Amino acid sequence: MGSAFSGVVTSLITPFKSDFDSDVGLFTEVDMFRVAALTRWQARSGVSAVAVAGWAGEGSNLSRAERIEVIEAAVSAKGRMSILAHVGTPSTAASIALAYDAERTGADGLVLVMPFYNKPSFAGIRAHVQAVASATELPLFLEFDEAATKVHLSSCQMAELTEIANVAAIIDHSANPLHVECMARARDGVAFLAGHEPTAAASGLLGADGLFSAVANVAPTLVVGLWDAIRGNDGALAREFQSRLRPLVDLVEAEGVAALKELLHESVGCETTVRLPLHTLCRDARRQAACVRDTMEAIPPRVPMLHVAGLEAAR
């Protein structure tokens, strides 16, 4: 399958800063300075794009105005990266409104998760995607995350949705890496991004065009190293990177966004603040996060030859 997009996409967290007001009590607001700082770090680490206001970015807990501000902050710091904005909601009209906002604010593409909660038929899902795609000229990345949305589509149905104009990529969170092979039915030029991090190496080596990663918030160079090993068809090195990332992946699979913010608090000073119904880590989970951080810092991984070649060329 030919593809116009490849590389690592980081599902960026939304850092908050908290304060106390005598009238309203404790409140939080988006830390725009750190949105930009995290975006720059991802760009320096070789990431191809960041996706804002999604699951890792607590998008469901952001107001429409905050979403716009997050996109603006990321766009201001993106360098040569692309900025993708999540616009998926259970409502087609709401998703179209978010798509308008993102396009006007300077996003380079949109991420549209399948419409959850309403339990639409496939005909409804197709019409939903078509309506959002028709409302914008930006490339559309379709996100399939059955575990989160409870929307089950066959690989044939996923491939059918790629026939819609503007669809540029599929983000698949399935644990089955063989979905890559199934996507041979997709329209030529549509990318396949592996979003299930425990099987990222397997999906990549089977032909995925890129990785969609939450753990890249904390370890962008390791995830980019994994992708470079995959591009170099170095299975042994890819498995080494996957093994190095496994403790972090397992922690994030278990504890979610709060784990990412706990680790980023230590490394770049982000607050651990999340918005309810999410909750900060308990004491035992914080100890586990500290162990993960120590494990990842203990032994530097080998550098993929593709990355070495890139450094040599840069000189």
Stockholm file with secondary structure:
# STOCKHOLM 1.0

chainA/1-315         MGSAFSGVVTSLITPFKSDFDSDVGLFTEVDMFRVAALTRWQARSGVSAVAVAGWAGEGSNLSRAERIEVIEAAVSAKGRMSILAHVGTPSTAASIALAYDAERTGADGLVLVMPFYNKPSFAGIRAHVQAVASATELPLFLEFDEAATKVHLSSCQMAELTEIANVAAIIDHSANPLHVECMARARDGVAFLAGHEPTAAASGLLGADGLFSAVANVAPTLVVGLWDAIRGNDGALAREFQSRLRPLVDLVEAEGVAALKELLHESVGCETTVRLPLHTLCRDARRQAACVRDTMEAIPPRVPMLHVAGLEAAR
#=GR chainA/1-315 SS CCBSCCEEEEECCCCEEEEEETTTEEEEEECHHHHHHHHHHHHHTTCSEEEESSTTTTGGGSCHHHHHHHHHHHHHTCTTSEEEEECCCSCHHHHHHHHHHHHHHTCSEEEEECCCSSCCCHHHHHHHHHHHHHTCSSCEEEEECHHHHCCCCCHHHHHHHTTSTTEEEEEECCSCTTHHHHGGGSCTBCEEEECCGGGHHHHHHTTCSEEEESGGGTCHHHHHHHHHHHHTTCHHHHHHHHHHHHHHHHHHHHHTHHHHHHHHHHHHCCCCCCCTTSCCCCHHHHHHHHHHHHHHHHSCCCCCHHHHHHHHHHC
#=GC SS_cons         CCBSCCEEEEECCCCEEEEEETTTEEEEEECHHHHHHHHHHHHHTTCSEEEESSTTTTGGGSCHHHHHHHHHHHHHTCTTSEEEEECCCSCHHHHHHHHHHHHHHTCSEEEEECCCSSCCCHHHHHHHHHHHHHTCSSCEEEEECHHHHCCCCCHHHHHHHTTSTTEEEEEECCSCTTHHHHGGGSCTBCEEEECCGGGHHHHHHTTCSEEEESGGGTCHHHHHHHHHHHHTTCHHHHHHHHHHHHHHHHHHHHHTHHHHHHHHHHHHCCCCCCCTTSCCCCHHHHHHHHHHHHHHHHSCCCCCHHHHHHHHHHC
//
